[in-house]
Amino acid sequence: MEEDRVIALEKPEAETKDLLTAVLREGARKMLAQAIEEEVEAFLVQHLDIRDNSGRRQVIRNGHLPEREIQTGIGAISVKAPRVRDRSGSGIRFTSAILPRYLRRTRSIEELIPWLYLKGISTGDFSEALAALLGPDAPGLSPTTIVRLKETWKGELEAWQKRALSAKRYVYFWVDGVYFQARLEQANQCFLVIMGADEAGNKELIGFWDGYRESEQSWTELLLDLKSRGLAIGPKLAVGDGALGFWKALIKVYGETRRQRCWVHKTANVLNKLPKSVQKQAKQRLHEIWMAPGREEAEKAFDLFLDTYRAKYPKAEDCLAKDRDALLTFFDFPAEHWTHIRTTNPIESTFATVRLRTDKTRGCLSRETAFTMVFKLCMSAQNHWRRLNGSNWLADVIEEVKFEDGVMRERIAA
């Protein structure tokens, strides 16, 4: 009988926990829905004066998007985002800063706050937005707490920019100048990014600098800063696009580093000089070059492309031909590394997500704020970066062992 009583007491407790979770989820759903409704109402008021000749409003509500689930710490929450219609044909479009189309799960505070801030959520609105997205613990994040977190992150960025690099050795660099559509203080401002692979094959953010466009001076300042903090030996290979500023700076600071032009950027540049009717076939021909099993096959495919398009499209031919050597450098490195070093994809894949989050902001972001928030998003993404394939070959690359078509020469001789 006593045993029966114990069992009877346990079941209601489990049911109570499930009921509490359900209540929390329903509360979060309602708060999220209310926050988005207020957001769309503010958007409609902003465009209230857009009317046709009969005085009818042109920017109006148009039902809801299909229902979807957002995965949160307290389970899945079903939401319906409002739909807005622009009848004027001027291209006005409503995009929720709280619930963008691509969001399917909530993120940690470390990742979510920079994202919301870059999307234009004001400090005073954070508690409501976070409560809807993260559950009952979020209301404790008051505006004062948010400001304190931002100051902490600024300190982390400053410390990171001053960290010693004397104990580090990087085999590969990936570099790019990243522009954002977020309204910064200076329209020509971009973030200069250097990612690297160390001796163990781990990828990490090495340099992060704000510069004017992608000038030689800005890149030189960044590379010299790395060198002054102990990175005396440059990488064996740097991968980047055609920005001449970086390559000129690289020769000044790390003159022994070899160059690999990014095939993704080069493909886009060449195709832009061709009519759309031939771009599909041209893209396939370019693919046959950089996916060739060896240099000889790549050279033949290279020549075929030049011969095919030289007469009718000399600008496309010249765009490819001028960087021939730099486009084929990867053949002198281990084949396991080719998928990593033929393009700047390690940077592109990371910043594609960051760009989405900074697509539209309500106000002009200061240099310091944008810089800090993008830095936090990058450091969060770094935790998920994939290690290099064939990392066991990195020691040979450092020792300048010769590779031919991705294979060590000694093995070929044997």
C-alpha positions in Angstrom: 0.0 0.0 0.0 2.8 2.4 0.9 4.5 1.6 -2.4 1.3 2.5 -4.2 1.2 5.8 -2.5 4.7 6.7 -3.7 3.9 5.9 -7.3 0.7 7.9 -7.1 2.7 11.0 -6.0 5.3 10.7 -8.8 2.9 10.8 -11.7 1.3 14.2 -10.9 4.8 15.7 -10.5 5.8 14.6 -14.0 2.5 15.8 -15.4 2.9 19.2 -13.6 6.4 19.6 -15.2 5.0 18.9 -18.7 2.1 21.2 -18.0 4.4 24.0 -16.9 6.6 23.6 -20.0 3.5 23.8 -22.2 2.4 27.0 -20.4 5.8 28.5 -20.9 5.8 27.6 -24.6 2.3 29.1 -25.1 3.4 32.2 -23.2 6.5 32.5 -25.4 4.4 32.0 -28.5 2.0 34.8 -27.6 4.8 37.2 -26.7 6.6 36.5 -30.0 3.4 36.9 -31.9 2.6 40.2 -30.1 6.1 41.5 -30.7 5.9 40.8 -34.4 2.4 42.3 -34.7 3.7 45.5 -33.1 6.6 45.5 -35.5 4.4 45.2 -38.6 2.1 47.9 -37.3 5.0 50.3 -36.9 6.0 49.4 -40.5 2.6 50.1 -41.8 2.4 53.5 -40.0 5.8 54.4 -41.5 4.3 54.0 -45.0 0.9 55.4 -44.2 1.3 58.3 -46.6 1.7 56.1 -49.7 -1.7 56.2 -51.3 -3.2 56.0 -54.9 -5.2 58.7 -56.6 -8.3 57.5 -54.8 -6.6 57.9 -51.4 -6.4 54.2 -50.7 -3.3 53.0 -48.8 -0.9 51.1 -50.9 1.1 49.3 -48.2 -1.3 47.0 -46.4 -1.5 43.8 -44.5 -2.0 40.7 -46.6 -2.6 37.8 -44.2 0.2 35.7 -42.8 3.0 33.5 -44.1 2.7 29.8 -43.6 3.1 28.6 -40.0 6.5 27.4 -39.0 8.2 26.1 -35.9 11.1 27.8 -34.0 13.2 25.5 -31.9 13.8 27.0 -28.5 15.2 26.0 -25.1 11.7 25.1 -24.0 10.7 23.2 -27.1 9.2 24.0 -30.5 7.1 27.2 -30.8 4.7 27.6 -33.7 4.6 31.1 -35.2 2.9 32.8 -38.1 4.7 35.9 -39.5 2.4 38.7 -40.9 2.6 39.3 -44.6 2.7 42.9 -46.1 1.6 43.8 -49.6 2.9 46.8 -51.6 0.3 47.7 -54.2 2.2 50.6 -55.5 4.8 48.5 -57.2 7.7 50.4 -55.7 9.3 47.3 -54.1 8.5 48.0 -50.5 9.0 44.8 -48.5 8.5 44.0 -44.8 11.2 41.8 -43.2 10.9 41.1 -39.5 14.0 42.0 -37.6 12.9 39.7 -34.7 11.9 36.7 -36.8 13.7 36.7 -40.2 12.6 34.1 -42.8 15.7 31.9 -42.4 15.5 31.6 -38.6 14.6 28.1 -37.5 16.1 27.9 -34.0 17.1 30.3 -31.3 20.7 30.8 -30.5 22.7 31.4 -27.4 22.8 34.9 -25.8 26.4 35.3 -27.1 25.1 34.9 -30.7 21.6 36.2 -30.4 22.3 39.7 -28.9 24.8 40.8 -31.6 22.4 39.5 -34.3 19.4 41.4 -32.9 21.5 44.5 -32.4 22.8 44.5 -36.0 19.2 44.0 -37.2 18.2 47.3 -35.5 16.5 46.2 -32.3 17.0 49.0 -29.8 18.4 48.3 -26.3 15.0 48.9 -24.7 13.3 46.3 -26.8 15.8 43.5 -26.1 14.0 42.1 -23.0 10.7 41.5 -24.9 12.5 40.1 -28.0 14.6 37.8 -25.9 11.7 36.7 -23.7 9.8 35.6 -26.8 12.8 33.8 -28.3 14.5 32.3 -25.3 11.8 31.7 -22.7 11.3 32.7 -19.1 14.9 33.5 -18.2 15.2 36.3 -20.8 13.3 39.0 -18.9 16.3 39.3 -16.5 18.2 40.8 -19.4 17.4 44.4 -18.8 18.6 47.3 -20.9 21.3 47.9 -18.3 22.5 44.3 -18.6 22.6 44.6 -22.4 24.7 47.7 -22.2 27.1 46.0 -19.8 27.4 43.0 -22.1 28.2 45.3 -25.0 31.0 47.0 -23.0 32.3 43.6 -22.0 32.5 42.5 -25.6 34.3 45.7 -26.6 36.9 44.8 -24.0 37.2 41.3 -25.4 37.7 42.7 -28.9 40.4 45.0 -27.7 42.2 42.2 -25.8 41.9 39.9 -28.9 43.4 42.6 -31.1 46.4 42.9 -28.8 47.0 39.2 -28.1 50.5 37.8 -28.6 51.1 35.7 -31.7 54.7 34.7 -31.2 53.7 31.1 -30.3 51.6 30.7 -33.4 52.4 29.3 -36.8 50.0 29.5 -39.7 50.4 27.4 -42.9 47.5 29.0 -44.9 45.8 32.4 -45.0 42.4 33.1 -46.4 41.8 36.8 -46.9 38.9 38.9 -48.0 37.4 42.4 -47.7 33.8 42.1 -46.4 31.2 44.7 -47.1 27.9 44.9 -45.3 24.6 46.5 -46.3 24.0 47.7 -42.8 24.2 51.5 -42.8 27.6 52.3 -41.4 29.1 55.7 -40.7 31.2 55.5 -43.9 29.7 54.0 -47.0 33.1 52.8 -48.2 33.9 51.0 -45.0 34.7 47.3 -45.1 36.0 44.8 -42.7 39.4 43.2 -43.6 39.4 39.6 -42.6 42.2 37.0 -42.3 41.5 33.4 -41.4 44.3 30.9 -41.0 45.0 27.2 -40.6 47.6 26.4 -37.9 50.1 23.5 -37.8 47.4 21.2 -36.5 44.9 22.1 -39.3 42.6 24.1 -37.0 41.0 27.2 -38.6 40.8 30.4 -36.6 40.2 34.1 -37.1 43.6 35.8 -37.1 43.1 39.4 -38.2 40.0 41.6 -38.2 40.4 45.2 -39.2 38.2 48.0 -40.5 39.6 49.7 -43.5 38.8 52.0 -46.4 37.7 49.8 -49.2 40.5 47.2 -49.7 43.4 49.6 -50.1 47.0 48.6 -50.0 47.5 50.8 -47.0 44.7 49.2 -45.0 46.0 45.7 -45.7 49.6 46.7 -45.0 48.5 48.1 -41.6 46.8 44.8 -40.7 49.7 42.6 -41.8 52.2 44.7 -40.0 50.1 44.6 -36.9 50.2 40.8 -37.0 53.9 40.9 -37.5 54.5 43.3 -34.6 52.7 41.0 -32.2 55.0 38.1 -33.0 53.8 36.5 -36.3 57.3 36.8 -37.8 56.9 34.0 -40.3 54.2 34.3 -42.9 52.0 31.5 -44.2 53.1 29.2 -47.0 50.1 30.1 -49.1 47.6 33.0 -49.1 44.2 32.6 -50.8 42.2 35.6 -51.9 40.4 37.4 -54.6 41.8 39.9 -57.1 42.0 42.9 -54.7 45.4 44.3 -55.7 45.7 46.1 -52.4 46.2 42.8 -50.4 48.7 41.3 -52.8 50.9 44.4 -52.9 50.8 44.5 -49.1 51.6 40.8 -48.8 54.8 41.3 -50.9 55.9 44.0 -48.5 55.3 42.1 -45.3 55.5 38.4 -46.1 57.3 38.3 -49.4 57.9 34.6 -49.4 54.3 33.6 -49.2 52.8 32.1 -52.4 49.6 33.2 -54.0 46.4 31.3 -54.8 43.6 33.2 -56.5 40.1 32.2 -55.4 38.3 30.2 -58.1 34.9 31.3 -57.0 35.7 35.0 -57.4 37.5 34.4 -60.7 34.7 32.4 -62.1 32.2 35.2 -61.3 34.5 37.8 -62.8 34.9 35.8 -66.0 31.2 35.0 -66.4 30.4 38.7 -65.9 32.2 39.4 -69.1 30.2 36.9 -71.1 26.6 37.0 -72.3 24.1 34.9 -70.4 23.5 32.6 -73.3 27.0 31.1 -73.0 27.6 31.4 -69.3 26.3 27.9 -68.4 28.8 26.2 -70.8 31.6 28.6 -69.9 31.1 27.8 -66.2 31.4 24.1 -66.9 34.6 24.7 -68.8 36.0 26.7 -65.9 35.0 23.9 -63.5 36.9 21.4 -65.6 40.1 23.5 -65.0 40.1 23.8 -61.2 38.6 20.3 -60.7 41.2 18.6 -63.0 43.2 15.7 -61.3 46.5 17.3 -62.2 48.3 20.3 -63.6 48.7 18.9 -67.1 44.9 18.3 -67.5 44.2 21.7 -66.0 46.6 23.4 -68.5 44.8 21.7 -71.4 41.4 22.8 -70.1 42.8 26.3 -69.5 44.0 26.5 -73.1 40.7 25.2 -74.5 38.8 27.9 -72.6 41.1 30.6 -74.0 40.9 29.3 -77.5 37.1 29.0 -77.3 36.3 32.5 -76.2 39.3 34.6 -77.4 37.8 35.7 -80.7 34.3 36.7 -79.6 34.9 37.6 -75.9 38.5 38.9 -75.5 37.7 40.5 -72.2 36.7 37.2 -70.6 39.7 35.5 -72.1 42.1 38.2 -70.7 40.4 38.1 -67.3 41.2 34.4 -67.0 44.6 34.4 -68.7 46.2 37.2 -66.6 46.1 35.2 -63.4 47.0 31.8 -64.8 49.9 31.0 -62.5 48.2 32.2 -59.4 45.0 30.1 -60.2 47.0 26.9 -60.5 49.3 27.2 -57.4 47.2 24.7 -55.4 48.6 21.8 -57.5 51.9 22.3 -55.6 50.2 21.4 -52.3 48.8 18.2 -50.8 45.7 17.0 -52.7 43.8 16.6 -49.4 44.1 20.4 -49.0 42.8 21.4 -52.4 39.2 21.6 -51.4 40.2 24.1 -48.8 42.7 26.3 -50.7 41.2 26.7 -54.1 38.7 29.2 -52.8 38.1 31.7 -50.0 35.0 29.6 -49.0 36.1 29.4 -45.3 35.5 33.2 -45.1 32.6 33.3 -47.6 30.5 30.7 -45.8 30.9 32.4 -42.4 30.2 35.9 -43.6 27.3 34.9 -45.8 25.3 34.3 -42.6 26.6 37.5 -41.0 25.6 39.5 -44.1 22.1 38.1 -43.9 21.8 39.4 -40.4 23.0 42.9 -41.2 20.9 43.2 -44.4 18.7 46.0 -43.1 19.0 48.1 -40.0 16.7 50.9 -38.7 19.5 53.3 -37.9 23.1 54.1 -38.7 25.5 51.9 -36.9 28.7 53.3 -35.5 32.0 51.8 -36.6 32.7 50.6 -33.1 29.3 48.9 -32.6 29.2 47.2 -36.0 32.8 46.1 -35.6 32.2 44.6 -32.1 29.0 42.8 -33.0 30.4 41.2 -36.2 33.4 40.1 -34.2 31.2 38.4 -31.7 29.3 36.6 -34.4 32.6 35.5 -36.0 34.0 34.1 -32.7 30.8 32.2 -32.2 31.0 30.7 -35.7 34.7 29.8 -35.1 33.6 27.1 -32.7 32.1 25.2 -35.6 34.8 25.6 -38.2 35.9 22.3 -39.7 39.5 21.1 -39.4 41.6 20.8 -42.6 41.5 17.4 -44.3 44.9 15.7 -44.4 46.3 17.8 -41.5 49.1 15.3 -41.2 50.6 16.8 -44.3 51.0 20.3 -42.8 54.4 19.5 -41.3 55.7 18.6 -44.7 54.3 21.9 -46.2 56.1 23.8 -43.5 59.3 22.0 -44.3 58.8 22.9 -47.9 58.6 19.3 -49.1 57.8 19.4 -52.8 54.4 18.2 -54.0 53.5 17.5 -57.6 49.8 17.3 -58.6 49.1 16.9 -54.8 51.5 14.0 -54.3 54.8 14.2 -52.5 57.6 13.9 -55.1 59.5 11.3 -53.1 56.5 9.0 -53.4 56.3 9.6 -57.1 60.0 8.6 -57.5 59.5 5.5 -55.4 
